[in-house]
Amino acid sequence: MKPHHDLTRPSPWVVRFAGLVPAGGVVLDLACGGGRHSRFFLERGHPITAVDADVAGMADLKGRGDVELILADLEHGPWPFDRQTFPGVVVTNFLWRPVLPLIVGAVAPGGALIYETFARGNERFGRPSNPDFLLTDGELLEAVHGQLGVVAYECLEVTEPKPAVVQRIAAVRREGEAG
């Protein structure tokens, strides 16, 4: 079975909107997995803070001065950042609604949120199929409403890398606006 995403190449959505992150700004990669987006942003000259319940896939980056690895369970543990904000926040293939407002709040003034995950309708194609892990129509728009300016938004069925229903957003916090 083909995975939902290629674990080595960054998402085309993330690549398309990476330029929204201010040059040299720290990128928070939430639920980073093997670090495909962390590695992509490192190549672009961004320091990264990578968070996951298992950071073993990023062991080769441990000890670098421009990499902070945080072992944290975003679903069952405390939010690892107390009012800390980041010029870039990237989330793919992850949804835990209780932290969605914290994710939006983690975007620094002048910073960007790039988010892409599965949406209702994906159950036709397999996992994830639990509604707890599928965005409802317009849910990402609702999450950023009044806080971030939407640059791009999509909710659609895709065929590559495998059939799925996804929702994605690229949004920015204007300078001078706090989270």
Secondary structure, 3 states (H helix, E strand, C coil): CCCCCCCCCCCHHHHHHHHHCCCCCCEEEECCCCCHHHHHHHHCCCCEEEEECCCHHHHHHCCCCCEEEEECCCCCCCCCCCCCCEEEEEEECCCCHHHHHHHHHCEEEEEEEEEEEEECCHHHHCCCCCHHHCECCCHHHHHHCCCCEEEEEEEEEECCCCCEEEEEEEEECCCCCCC
